[in-house]
Amino acid sequence: MSDDVDNKVVPLKQRPCPVCRKPATAKHRPFCSKRCADLDLGQWLDGGYRIPTEEHPDDGELTDLYRDD
């Protein structure tokens, strides 16, 4: 009897699009459309999801980022 419980598959909870709150589509999950997926990607690329911090990068880290090798 416990084998039946262990083998049971629980479907994922359907969540709305995190950008516009419309129902997500299978093609663009977890978003509802390519537009919402692109808007979210833009947020990531612009640093919109970064966590603010009081730390400052070392000078060596900055020069390593911009050095042409």
N, C-alpha and C positions, 0 to 999 in steps of 0.2 A: 504494500500500500504506500509506503514512503517513496518507492521508486516512481510512482505516478506523479507525486508532488515535485520531485527533483527534476523530472523530464519536462515539466510544463514550461512552455515558452510564453513569456509575458511581452506583449507588444509595447513599443515605445509610445510614450504619451505624445499626442499630437499637440504641437505648440504653434502659436501664430508667428508670423514673420517678425523678427526683432526690429525691423526698421519701420514698417507701416501697420503692423498688427493684423494684416489680412491672413487667411489660411495659407500655410506653406504648400508648395507643389513638390511632387516627387522629383521633378527635373532640377529644381533649384534649391532643394532643401538645405538649410532651414529657412530659406527665403521664399517669397512668393513669385519673384521674377528676377530676370537678369539685372534689371535696373536697380532693385534693392540690393542685390549681391554686389554690384559695382559701387553703390553708395557706401556700403559697409567697407569694402576694400579701400575706398578713398579715405575713409576715417582712419583705417590702420596706417596707410601710407603717409598721411598728414600728421600722425602722432596724436590723433584724437582720443585714443584709448590708452595713452601712456599714464603711468602712475607718477604724480609729482613727487620730487625728492629734494632734499637739501644738499645732496652730494654733488660735487663738481668733478668733472673728469680731469685726470692728470694731464699735464702738458704732453707727456709722452704718448698717451692714448690718442690725442688729437692729431699729432704729427704722423702717427702710424696710420690713421684713417685716410689722410690726404697725401700720403707718399706714393709716388709712381714707381713701381718696381718692374 
